[in-house]
């Protein structure tokens, strides 16, 4: 066991098993005390991944390196000599990682937070530590604190409690306790009746602690700044009796105020321990309620004798409050970074445009109804959502020879994953493949609303050098029209209140067929014209909203959604068939100079 001070203002630690709150509390304490460098030098991730963690040092956001092993962390941070172990005992990781730390030449102190570490494991750690002049605090400890300099994990609790206990600057009292839970109360008591703590240690409540009450009392006795000591024992173990022997042998020369809580059998009872301590020379009150008065009286005597010059009070550095807590307390307001009107997942269930998901399921809504809510922010009539679903089914795929499917197939056969294969197909969607729906809707609407005849519309487009979107097909023609277009038109004539845009598109088709046999109304043009009829005929959209829907790209979005089904299918099909890497045949390439 060491014979002097454990920590100082330059002490740095390695933190095993990332836990944000205790690390942030350590850094906040550092800033409160005016430290120039953070006390946490590195973090060890038992899962084995490396990187960094973002935390705050005052108002500044800093990064702390994360290492995969204890050894790697010690090599990277040779000045960090304290190991704070937040590992769980359940995986035996607390023992293994603590022993790994003790074996590193740079580590001097190991604090084990985990409870219920097996006694046999604890004894091994203690034996190794003592044989190598190292110190173990715990297991089952909340940690330790060097006032104004360094603290371990959650020791002393919140910043408000630390300020109230004056732990941001050193006092004259050395404090050691078995109980971590009682430590905060004693820090408060000592701050009220003395000039505060110089160092505080909670050794943990295990039967075999890594270091004992007497170990730390003897160490305090060798620290000049510690003028008196306060000891809080409890039932269990015989540690207090080792302190009694140290007092009897004259190894402790500074005043000790001690109390052992609880009661038990005759040998290990609090009463027997308190009596033994009293007879050995410690100041022991008659009850816990009198503990505070005994501490005050001892401190006041030392002041009167000139052995203590009370510490002058200083003003600690203010700790910036975290934004989330400040917002909750109403102290600040902060603008949001994202606005969402279509989905709210904060309650018990998600809401789509204000409609709970359970209601959508209970009412038997389909994918068209979900699109209605998520895209248009309203519940469209059933014929509208049916039309959306029909469009999705009709546009799901158009065979492996279509450019999107071809790209997906080639990518899948190259061994790429689903997302890569899907995206390679989607990226071909544009003015020449599947992406003409928005343009067709834009041009058909403008021509119809301006009262242009099909002749005027088509010839004006020709003069501008623009092909009429939604007209023309590579395979279909006048005598072999696209069955998908016919099905959509039949559904619309049966269910839509108005099909004025579809009729206009058909008139345009009649004119373009006089020019070429394949200039038919294709699936893009059919969806575009009928979607205009849906939007204008259902009575739920203003003219401005209809224009905005077309401009934003809703209609192309419908094709993208639908065709994704087919592209995913082609990906699975190629992988299921275990198709090899595709190479285009020479015979299908014209090589020319």
Backbone torsions as a table, in degrees:
resi	resn	phi	psi	omega
1	UNK	NA	137.2	178.4
2	UNK	-63.6	161.4	-174.7
3	UNK	-111.6	0.7	-176.6
4	UNK	-138.3	-152.9	-175.6
5	UNK	-68.2	136.0	-178.0
6	UNK	-85.4	-38.5	-170.2
7	UNK	-129.5	160.3	176.3
8	UNK	-149.4	-175.0	-176.5
9	UNK	-71.0	-13.7	178.3
10	UNK	-105.6	2.7	-179.5
11	UNK	-63.7	135.0	174.5
12	UNK	-126.4	152.2	-173.9
13	UNK	-127.0	158.4	167.9
14	UNK	-106.5	133.7	-173.7
15	UNK	-110.1	117.4	-177.3
16	UNK	-94.8	126.3	177.9
17	UNK	77.1	91.2	-172.3
18	UNK	-54.1	122.8	173.6
19	UNK	-136.5	112.9	-166.0
20	UNK	-62.2	-49.4	-171.4
21	UNK	-59.6	-51.6	-179.7
22	UNK	-63.6	-33.1	177.0
23	UNK	-67.4	-44.6	179.4
24	UNK	-63.8	-35.8	177.1
25	UNK	-65.6	-36.3	175.7
26	UNK	-63.4	-44.1	-179.0
27	UNK	-67.8	-36.9	176.4
28	UNK	-65.0	-38.6	176.9
29	UNK	-64.3	-42.4	176.9
30	UNK	-54.4	-49.2	-177.4
31	UNK	-66.4	-39.7	178.4
32	UNK	-58.7	-38.0	-177.1
33	UNK	-83.8	-6.0	179.3
34	UNK	82.0	21.4	175.7
35	UNK	-65.1	147.0	178.9
36	UNK	-86.4	-27.8	-179.2
37	UNK	-123.6	146.0	177.9
38	UNK	-63.5	147.4	-178.7
39	UNK	-81.5	-15.4	177.5
40	UNK	-97.3	110.2	-177.7
41	UNK	-85.0	-35.1	-177.2
42	UNK	-159.1	162.3	179.2
43	UNK	-121.4	141.8	178.2
44	UNK	-111.6	123.6	-179.5
45	UNK	-99.2	110.6	-177.9
46	UNK	-63.5	-17.7	177.6
47	UNK	-73.3	-15.8	172.8
48	UNK	100.2	-3.1	-179.4
49	UNK	-90.1	152.8	-179.4
50	UNK	-114.1	170.1	179.7
51	UNK	151.8	-132.3	176.7
52	UNK	-156.0	163.1	175.0
53	UNK	-122.7	139.0	176.7
54	UNK	-90.5	131.0	176.8
55	UNK	-144.0	176.7	-178.8
56	UNK	-108.0	139.1	169.0
57	UNK	-121.9	94.1	-169.8
58	UNK	68.7	-129.1	178.0
59	UNK	-87.5	-13.6	-176.6
60	UNK	-84.3	132.0	174.8
61	UNK	-87.8	126.6	-176.1
62	UNK	-121.6	165.3	174.3
63	UNK	-114.5	136.6	177.0
64	UNK	-115.3	126.5	-177.2
65	UNK	-61.7	144.5	175.6
66	UNK	-114.5	129.8	-177.5
67	UNK	-116.7	157.1	-175.9
68	UNK	-85.3	-25.5	-176.7
69	UNK	-137.1	160.8	177.3
70	UNK	-62.0	-44.1	-177.6
71	UNK	-62.7	-43.7	-179.4
72	UNK	-62.2	-39.2	179.6
73	UNK	-66.3	-41.5	-179.4
74	UNK	-66.6	-36.7	177.8
75	UNK	-67.5	-40.1	-177.8
76	UNK	-72.6	-27.4	-176.2
77	UNK	-130.2	72.6	-173.9
78	UNK	-66.7	-17.9	179.6
79	UNK	-88.7	-9.1	177.7
80	UNK	-80.4	113.7	-174.3
81	UNK	-114.8	6.7	177.1
82	UNK	-116.3	134.1	-179.5
83	UNK	-115.4	115.0	-179.0
84	UNK	-103.9	115.5	-170.2
85	UNK	-106.7	107.0	176.6
86	UNK	-101.4	22.0	179.1
87	UNK	-70.4	157.9	177.3
88	UNK	-87.3	143.1	177.1
89	UNK	-71.9	-21.6	-172.1
90	UNK	-62.5	-31.9	-179.0
91	UNK	-97.4	12.2	-176.3
92	UNK	63.0	8.4	-175.6
93	UNK	-72.7	-26.4	179.8
94	UNK	-62.5	-44.8	-180.0
95	UNK	-69.2	-48.9	-176.0
96	UNK	-62.3	-45.6	-177.9
97	UNK	-70.7	-34.7	177.8
98	UNK	-66.7	-41.6	178.1
99	UNK	-66.3	-38.6	177.3
100	UNK	-60.7	-38.3	179.1
101	UNK	-69.5	-43.2	180.0
102	UNK	-60.7	-29.0	-178.4
103	UNK	-80.5	-8.5	177.7
104	UNK	-83.5	132.7	-176.2
105	UNK	-64.0	-22.6	-177.4
106	UNK	-83.8	-16.6	-176.2
107	UNK	-89.3	129.7	-177.4
108	UNK	-113.0	-34.1	-177.8
109	UNK	-129.4	133.8	175.3
110	UNK	-121.8	123.4	176.8
111	UNK	-109.0	122.3	-176.2
112	UNK	-108.5	113.2	-176.2
113	UNK	-82.5	-29.1	-173.6
114	UNK	-59.9	143.0	174.9
115	UNK	-94.6	165.5	172.1
116	UNK	60.3	29.3	170.7
117	UNK	-67.4	130.0	-177.2
118	UNK	-53.8	142.2	-177.8
119	UNK	-58.6	-38.7	-178.8
120	UNK	-62.9	-38.7	177.9
121	UNK	-66.7	-42.6	-179.5
122	UNK	-61.1	-41.8	-179.6
123	UNK	-62.7	-37.7	177.7
124	UNK	-64.3	-43.1	179.5
125	UNK	-63.6	-43.2	-179.6
126	UNK	-62.7	-45.7	-178.0
127	UNK	-61.7	-43.6	-179.2
128	UNK	-66.8	-42.3	-178.5
129	UNK	-62.2	-46.1	-177.1
130	UNK	-69.1	-33.9	179.2
131	UNK	-69.8	-21.8	-176.9
132	UNK	-116.4	18.8	175.9
133	UNK	56.1	46.4	177.1
134	UNK	-122.1	167.7	-172.5
135	UNK	-122.8	134.2	173.4
136	UNK	-114.4	127.8	172.8
137	UNK	-109.8	123.1	-175.5
138	UNK	107.2	-164.6	1.7
139	UNK	-65.5	175.9	178.5
140	UNK	61.0	38.0	177.9
141	UNK	-104.5	151.7	169.7
142	UNK	-87.9	-11.6	175.5
143	UNK	121.6	-149.6	-176.3
144	UNK	-152.2	165.4	179.9
145	UNK	-146.3	133.9	169.0
146	UNK	-105.6	107.2	-173.0
147	UNK	-55.7	130.5	179.3
148	UNK	76.1	8.2	-173.0
149	UNK	-139.2	-51.8	-169.3
150	UNK	-163.2	142.5	172.5
151	UNK	-143.6	157.5	-177.6
152	UNK	-103.9	121.3	171.5
153	UNK	53.5	-127.3	-175.0
154	UNK	-87.5	7.7	-179.2
155	UNK	-49.5	131.6	177.4
156	UNK	72.5	1.9	170.7
157	UNK	73.3	-137.9	-172.4
158	UNK	-74.8	164.8	176.6
159	UNK	-61.4	-39.0	178.7
160	UNK	-59.1	-42.0	179.6
161	UNK	-68.4	-39.0	179.0
162	UNK	-62.1	-42.2	178.7
163	UNK	-65.9	-43.0	179.4
164	UNK	-61.8	-34.6	-179.5
165	UNK	-87.1	1.1	177.3
166	UNK	59.6	35.2	-177.4
167	UNK	-83.8	-0.4	178.1
168	UNK	-78.7	-5.7	174.1
169	UNK	-145.5	152.1	-174.5
170	UNK	-74.3	143.3	172.4
171	UNK	-108.5	-147.1	-175.1
172	UNK	-119.2	3.2	-171.0
173	UNK	-110.2	130.5	170.2
174	UNK	-95.6	129.9	-175.8
175	UNK	-125.2	133.2	175.2
176	UNK	-136.7	139.2	-175.0
177	UNK	-144.0	151.2	168.9
178	UNK	-78.9	-34.9	-172.5
179	UNK	-90.8	121.1	174.1
180	UNK	-73.8	-34.8	-178.9
181	UNK	-64.5	-33.5	-179.2
182	UNK	-85.0	-11.5	-175.6
183	UNK	-60.1	-46.4	-178.7
184	UNK	-58.7	-40.1	179.1
185	UNK	-63.9	-40.7	179.9
186	UNK	-69.8	-35.8	175.8
187	UNK	-58.7	-41.2	178.2
188	UNK	-65.2	-45.8	-179.5
189	UNK	-61.3	-47.6	-177.9
190	UNK	-63.5	-37.2	178.7
191	UNK	-67.0	-31.1	-178.5
192	UNK	-72.1	-36.3	-169.4
193	UNK	-113.9	-0.1	177.0
194	UNK	-136.3	-170.9	174.8
195	UNK	-88.5	9.1	170.8
196	UNK	107.1	-179.0	-176.8
197	UNK	-80.0	140.5	166.4
198	UNK	-94.6	-47.0	175.4
199	UNK	-147.5	140.6	177.8
200	UNK	-129.1	138.6	-177.8
201	UNK	-134.0	134.4	169.2
202	UNK	-112.0	110.6	-171.6
203	UNK	-78.2	-14.0	-178.5
204	UNK	98.6	155.8	-173.8
205	UNK	-95.0	7.5	179.4
206	UNK	-66.8	155.2	179.5
207	UNK	-62.3	-34.5	179.3
208	UNK	-118.7	86.2	178.8
209	UNK	-73.4	152.6	179.7
210	UNK	-61.9	-33.8	173.4
211	UNK	-138.9	152.4	-169.4
212	UNK	-106.2	169.9	174.8
213	UNK	-55.5	-46.4	-177.0
214	UNK	-68.1	-33.8	176.3
215	UNK	-55.6	-46.6	-175.5
216	UNK	-78.3	-33.1	175.3
217	UNK	-62.6	-44.5	178.7
218	UNK	-63.8	-35.1	177.7
219	UNK	-68.7	-43.7	177.0
220	UNK	-58.3	-36.7	-177.0
221	UNK	-62.5	-22.9	-179.0
222	UNK	-95.3	-1.4	-180.0
223	UNK	-96.9	113.9	-175.0
224	UNK	-57.4	-34.2	-176.2
225	UNK	-72.6	-19.4	177.3
226	UNK	-85.7	117.9	-176.3
227	UNK	-102.4	-23.0	177.6
228	UNK	-151.6	163.5	-177.2
229	UNK	-129.9	145.4	175.5
230	UNK	-120.6	128.8	-177.4
231	UNK	-122.8	130.2	175.5
232	UNK	-120.2	108.0	178.0
233	UNK	-100.3	-177.7	176.9
234	UNK	-159.2	172.2	-177.7
235	UNK	-61.9	143.0	177.4
236	UNK	110.9	131.4	179.1
237	UNK	75.8	176.8	-178.3
238	UNK	-124.2	23.4	-176.5
239	UNK	-58.3	-39.9	-178.4
240	UNK	-60.5	-30.0	-178.4
241	UNK	-73.5	-27.1	173.9
242	UNK	-67.5	-31.7	175.6
243	UNK	-69.8	-38.3	176.5
244	UNK	-58.4	-45.3	-180.0
245	UNK	-63.7	-39.3	178.6
246	UNK	-63.2	-38.5	177.7
247	UNK	-66.2	-44.4	-178.3
248	UNK	-64.0	-33.9	-178.0
249	UNK	-84.4	1.5	177.3
250	UNK	75.2	18.4	-179.6
251	UNK	-77.3	-16.9	-179.8
252	UNK	-112.6	119.6	-175.3
253	UNK	-109.7	-5.9	-179.1
254	UNK	-103.5	152.3	-178.3
255	UNK	-59.8	140.3	175.5
256	UNK	-123.1	128.3	170.7
257	UNK	-108.3	120.3	-171.8
258	UNK	-130.0	152.3	172.9
259	UNK	-151.7	136.7	176.6
260	UNK	-112.2	120.5	-175.4
261	UNK	-85.3	165.4	175.3
262	UNK	70.1	-177.6	-179.0
263	UNK	-141.0	163.3	-178.2
264	UNK	-165.3	-150.8	-179.2
265	UNK	-73.4	178.7	-171.1
266	UNK	-62.6	-38.8	-175.2
267	UNK	-76.3	-46.4	-174.0
268	UNK	-105.2	16.6	-178.7
269	UNK	-71.2	154.1	177.6
270	UNK	-60.1	-38.2	-178.0
271	UNK	-63.0	-43.4	-179.1
272	UNK	-66.3	-41.7	179.2
273	UNK	-65.2	-43.9	180.0
274	UNK	-62.1	-40.6	-179.9
275	UNK	-65.3	-41.0	179.8
276	UNK	-64.7	-40.9	178.7
277	UNK	-65.2	-40.9	179.7
278	UNK	-62.9	-45.4	-178.9
279	UNK	-66.8	-26.1	-179.7
280	UNK	-82.1	-10.5	176.2
281	UNK	119.0	-2.4	176.8
282	UNK	-75.9	153.4	172.9
283	UNK	-83.6	113.5	-177.6
284	UNK	-123.7	117.2	-179.8
285	UNK	-70.6	172.6	-179.9
286	UNK	-82.2	-16.3	-179.9
287	UNK	-158.2	165.7	178.0
288	UNK	-63.7	-34.2	180.0
289	UNK	-61.9	-26.6	180.0
290	UNK	-91.0	-0.3	-177.1
291	UNK	-60.3	-45.9	-177.9
292	UNK	-60.6	-44.8	-179.3
293	UNK	-63.8	-37.7	179.7
294	UNK	-66.3	-38.4	177.5
295	UNK	-64.8	-44.3	-179.7
296	UNK	-62.8	-45.0	-177.8
297	UNK	-62.6	-42.3	179.4
298	UNK	-64.1	-43.4	179.2
299	UNK	-64.0	-45.3	-178.2
300	UNK	-61.8	-37.8	178.4
301	UNK	-63.1	-42.3	179.6
302	UNK	-65.2	-34.7	176.7
303	UNK	-66.7	-45.0	-179.8
304	UNK	-62.6	-35.4	-179.7
305	UNK	-79.3	-4.1	179.5
306	UNK	79.0	11.5	179.7
307	UNK	-83.0	-17.8	177.3
308	UNK	-129.1	128.0	168.6
309	UNK	-105.5	107.8	-175.1
310	UNK	-51.3	139.6	-177.9
311	UNK	-67.5	137.0	176.5
312	UNK	-73.9	139.9	-177.5
313	UNK	-72.8	142.1	175.9
314	UNK	-125.7	160.9	178.6
315	UNK	-96.2	120.1	-177.5
316	UNK	-73.6	159.2	175.9
317	UNK	-67.7	132.5	-179.9
318	UNK	-69.0	140.4	178.4
319	UNK	-95.1	123.2	176.2
320	UNK	-59.6	139.2	179.2
321	UNK	-82.0	140.1	177.3
322	UNK	-61.5	143.4	-175.1
323	UNK	-59.1	-43.2	-176.9
324	UNK	-61.5	-45.3	-179.7
325	UNK	-69.4	-35.0	178.7
326	UNK	-66.7	-37.8	177.8
327	UNK	-66.0	-44.1	-179.6
328	UNK	-62.2	-35.4	-178.8
329	UNK	-84.2	-2.5	177.5
330	UNK	78.3	17.0	-177.2
331	UNK	-83.4	-28.2	-179.3
332	UNK	-137.2	164.6	170.8
333	UNK	-128.2	145.4	-175.2
334	UNK	-137.3	136.0	177.9
335	UNK	-69.6	146.8	177.0
336	UNK	-79.0	160.4	-178.0
337	UNK	-103.6	-18.3	-179.9
338	UNK	-135.2	139.8	174.6
339	UNK	-113.3	130.0	178.2
340	UNK	-133.3	131.5	180.0
341	UNK	-118.2	-2.3	-172.4
342	UNK	-104.9	-20.8	-176.6
343	UNK	-148.1	136.8	176.7
344	UNK	-133.4	112.1	-175.2
345	UNK	-104.0	12.4	-171.2
346	UNK	-77.8	-19.3	-178.1
347	UNK	-90.4	-152.8	-179.4
348	UNK	-70.8	-24.8	-180.0
349	UNK	-149.3	156.7	178.1
350	UNK	-67.9	149.0	173.7
351	UNK	-115.8	127.9	175.1
352	UNK	-99.8	110.4	-178.9
353	UNK	50.7	41.3	176.3
354	UNK	87.0	-2.4	-179.1
355	UNK	-103.4	122.5	-179.2
356	UNK	-64.4	145.2	-177.5
357	UNK	-60.2	-36.5	179.4
358	UNK	-61.4	-36.8	179.0
359	UNK	-67.2	-38.1	178.5
360	UNK	-61.5	-42.0	179.8
361	UNK	-69.8	-46.3	-176.8
362	UNK	-61.9	-34.4	-177.8
363	UNK	-85.9	-0.1	177.1
364	UNK	70.4	29.0	178.6
365	UNK	-63.4	149.9	176.9
366	UNK	-103.9	-173.1	-178.5
367	UNK	-64.1	-30.8	177.1
368	UNK	-63.7	-37.7	178.2
369	UNK	-68.8	-37.7	177.4
370	UNK	-64.6	-42.7	176.4
371	UNK	-62.3	-40.1	177.8
372	UNK	-55.5	-44.0	-179.0
373	UNK	-74.3	-46.2	-173.0
374	UNK	-76.6	-30.5	-177.4
375	UNK	-97.4	-41.8	-173.4
376	UNK	-105.8	-6.3	176.0
377	UNK	59.6	34.5	176.5
378	UNK	-162.0	158.9	177.8
379	UNK	-89.1	105.2	180.0
380	UNK	-75.5	157.3	176.4
381	UNK	-56.6	157.9	-173.9
382	UNK	-61.1	-37.2	-178.9
383	UNK	-64.6	-29.8	178.6
384	UNK	-70.1	-45.0	-179.2
385	UNK	-70.0	-31.0	175.0
386	UNK	-65.1	-40.8	178.8
387	UNK	-61.8	-42.1	177.5
388	UNK	-59.4	-44.2	-179.1
389	UNK	-66.0	-38.1	177.9
390	UNK	-63.9	-41.9	178.2
391	UNK	-59.8	-42.1	179.6
392	UNK	-63.1	-43.0	-179.7
393	UNK	-66.8	-41.1	-177.0
394	UNK	-72.1	-28.1	-176.7
395	UNK	-100.8	4.2	-176.1
396	UNK	-58.5	-37.1	178.8
397	UNK	-162.0	156.3	176.7
398	UNK	-138.8	36.5	174.1
399	UNK	91.4	164.9	-175.9
400	UNK	-73.4	-12.7	-176.9
401	UNK	-86.9	-15.9	176.2
402	UNK	-62.8	145.8	-171.0
403	UNK	-57.7	-40.5	180.0
404	UNK	-63.7	-46.3	179.1
405	UNK	-64.9	-39.2	179.7
406	UNK	-60.4	-46.7	179.2
407	UNK	-61.6	-41.8	179.3
408	UNK	-63.1	-43.2	-179.2
409	UNK	-62.9	-46.0	179.8
410	UNK	-61.1	-42.2	-178.9
411	UNK	-67.2	-43.3	178.9
412	UNK	-62.4	-39.4	-179.6
413	UNK	-72.1	-15.5	174.5
414	UNK	-82.9	1.9	176.6
415	UNK	87.6	11.0	-179.2
416	UNK	-76.7	162.5	-177.4
417	UNK	-77.0	176.1	-176.8
418	UNK	-59.1	-48.5	-175.7
419	UNK	-62.4	-44.7	179.5
420	UNK	-61.2	-43.3	-179.5
421	UNK	-65.1	-42.8	179.1
422	UNK	-62.8	-48.1	-176.5
423	UNK	-64.9	-36.4	179.7
424	UNK	-60.8	-35.3	176.5
425	UNK	-74.7	-41.4	-178.7
426	UNK	-63.6	-32.4	-176.5
427	UNK	-69.2	-12.9	176.3
428	UNK	-83.2	-13.8	-179.3
429	UNK	-66.7	126.2	-178.8
430	UNK	-173.5	-157.3	-175.0
431	UNK	-58.9	-29.0	-175.9
432	UNK	-99.0	-11.2	-179.6
433	UNK	-145.2	106.4	170.7
434	UNK	70.3	-12.2	-175.8
435	UNK	-102.7	17.0	-176.0
436	UNK	-93.8	0.3	-174.4
437	UNK	-64.7	-45.9	179.8
438	UNK	-61.1	-46.4	-179.8
439	UNK	-63.4	-40.7	179.2
440	UNK	-61.6	-44.7	178.9
441	UNK	-62.4	-41.1	-178.1
442	UNK	-63.6	-47.0	-176.9
443	UNK	-73.6	-41.4	178.2
444	UNK	-61.4	-43.3	-178.7
445	UNK	-65.3	-44.9	-178.9
446	UNK	-63.1	-44.5	-178.3
447	UNK	-66.4	-45.0	-179.7
448	UNK	-63.4	-47.7	-174.9
449	UNK	-68.3	-25.4	177.2
450	UNK	-88.2	-1.8	176.7
451	UNK	75.4	24.1	178.3
452	UNK	-73.0	140.0	173.1
453	UNK	-74.2	158.4	176.8
454	UNK	-53.6	-39.2	178.6
455	UNK	-60.6	-48.7	-178.6
456	UNK	-62.4	-41.2	-178.9
457	UNK	-62.6	-52.7	-175.3
458	UNK	-66.0	-42.7	-177.7
459	UNK	-69.6	-35.3	175.4
460	UNK	-63.5	-40.8	177.9
461	UNK	-64.4	-38.1	179.8
462	UNK	-64.6	-41.0	179.4
463	UNK	-63.4	-33.9	180.0
464	UNK	-82.0	-5.9	-179.1
465	UNK	74.4	28.2	-177.8
466	UNK	-114.1	125.4	173.2
467	UNK	-69.3	143.5	-180.0
468	UNK	-72.6	113.1	178.8
469	UNK	-63.6	142.3	178.6
470	UNK	88.3	-0.7	178.9
471	UNK	-120.2	131.7	176.1
472	UNK	107.2	146.9	-179.3
473	UNK	-149.4	144.8	-179.0
474	UNK	-74.7	-24.9	-174.1
475	UNK	-119.7	-43.8	-175.5
476	UNK	-79.7	158.6	179.7
477	UNK	-154.2	-170.5	-177.1
478	UNK	-55.9	-38.2	-175.6
479	UNK	-92.2	-8.1	-179.3
480	UNK	-139.1	65.0	-174.4
481	UNK	-69.9	159.1	-178.2
482	UNK	-71.4	116.0	-178.6
483	UNK	-59.2	-31.1	-179.0
484	UNK	-63.5	-38.2	178.8
485	UNK	-65.4	-42.4	-179.2
486	UNK	-63.2	-38.8	180.0
487	UNK	-67.0	-41.4	178.7
488	UNK	-63.9	-44.2	-179.1
489	UNK	-64.8	-38.0	178.3
490	UNK	-64.6	-43.9	179.0
491	UNK	-62.1	-42.7	-176.8
492	UNK	-66.6	-42.4	-179.7
493	UNK	-63.9	-28.6	-179.0
494	UNK	-81.1	-35.2	-169.1
495	UNK	-116.3	-26.1	-175.5
496	UNK	-78.7	139.5	175.7
497	UNK	-68.6	-24.0	180.0
498	UNK	-149.3	140.9	177.9
499	UNK	-131.1	41.1	-175.6
500	UNK	-63.9	-38.4	179.6
501	UNK	-72.8	-35.3	176.8
502	UNK	-64.9	-41.1	179.6
503	UNK	-64.9	-37.2	178.5
504	UNK	-65.8	-42.9	179.0
505	UNK	-62.2	-36.1	178.5
506	UNK	-67.1	-38.6	176.7
507	UNK	-64.3	-38.1	176.3
508	UNK	-62.7	-42.0	178.7
509	UNK	-60.6	-42.9	-179.7
510	UNK	-59.1	-37.2	-179.9
511	UNK	-73.8	-43.2	-177.4
512	UNK	-67.3	-26.5	178.6
513	UNK	-69.5	-18.5	175.8
514	UNK	-73.9	-14.8	-179.3
515	UNK	-96.7	-38.0	-179.2
516	UNK	-156.8	147.9	-173.7
517	UNK	-69.2	-21.6	-176.4
518	UNK	-102.7	6.5	-179.8
519	UNK	-85.8	60.4	-179.3
520	UNK	-92.8	166.3	173.3
521	UNK	-72.5	116.0	-178.0
522	UNK	-92.4	-176.7	-175.0
523	UNK	-63.0	-34.5	177.8
524	UNK	-62.9	-46.7	-179.1
525	UNK	-66.2	-37.6	179.8
526	UNK	-64.9	-47.8	179.2
527	UNK	-62.7	-41.6	-177.6
528	UNK	-61.1	-50.7	-176.6
529	UNK	-67.3	-39.8	-178.3
530	UNK	-72.3	-31.4	177.0
531	UNK	-67.4	-34.6	174.3
532	UNK	-62.2	-40.7	177.3
533	UNK	-65.1	-39.0	178.5
534	UNK	-62.0	-47.7	-175.7
535	UNK	-67.1	-40.8	-177.4
536	UNK	-82.1	-29.0	-174.9
537	UNK	-85.0	-25.1	-175.9
538	UNK	-77.3	-13.3	177.3
539	UNK	74.2	16.4	-176.5
540	UNK	-109.7	1.4	-178.2
541	UNK	-130.2	140.3	173.4
542	UNK	-79.5	166.9	178.4
543	UNK	-60.7	-40.5	179.7
544	UNK	-63.6	-40.0	178.8
545	UNK	-65.2	-38.5	179.9
546	UNK	-63.8	-45.1	178.2
547	UNK	-60.4	-42.4	-178.5
548	UNK	-65.6	-40.7	179.5
549	UNK	-59.7	-43.0	179.5
550	UNK	-67.9	-42.2	-177.3
551	UNK	-67.1	-38.4	-177.3
552	UNK	-67.5	-33.1	179.2
553	UNK	111.7	25.5	-179.3
554	UNK	-58.0	-42.8	-171.0
555	UNK	-71.2	-39.9	173.0
556	UNK	-62.7	-33.6	177.2
557	UNK	-58.9	-36.0	178.4
558	UNK	-64.3	-41.4	178.6
559	UNK	-67.5	-41.8	179.3
560	UNK	-59.7	-45.5	179.5
561	UNK	-61.3	-47.3	-177.1
562	UNK	-65.3	-48.4	-174.2
563	UNK	-68.8	-23.0	176.3
564	UNK	-58.6	-33.3	178.8
565	UNK	-60.4	-48.2	-179.4
566	UNK	-68.1	-39.9	-179.2
567	UNK	-64.7	-39.0	175.9
568	UNK	-64.1	-41.2	178.1
569	UNK	-60.8	-42.6	178.5
570	UNK	-64.0	-37.9	177.7
571	UNK	-60.7	-49.7	180.0
572	UNK	-63.1	-39.0	-178.3
573	UNK	-61.4	-46.0	-179.0
574	UNK	-65.9	-38.9	-179.7
575	UNK	-72.1	-36.1	177.7
576	UNK	-66.0	-37.3	179.5
577	UNK	-81.7	-4.9	179.4
578	UNK	53.6	47.0	-178.5
579	UNK	-72.2	140.0	-178.2
580	UNK	-77.4	176.1	177.8
581	UNK	-56.5	133.1	-178.6
582	UNK	-84.7	134.8	171.4
583	UNK	-132.0	127.1	-177.5
584	UNK	-68.0	136.7	-177.0
585	UNK	-71.3	143.3	177.5
586	UNK	-57.0	-37.7	-175.4
587	UNK	-60.0	-20.2	-176.6
588	UNK	-99.8	14.5	-179.9
589	UNK	-122.6	131.5	173.7
590	UNK	-90.8	107.9	177.2
591	UNK	-89.1	121.9	-175.7
592	UNK	-146.2	156.9	175.9
593	UNK	-92.7	NA	NA
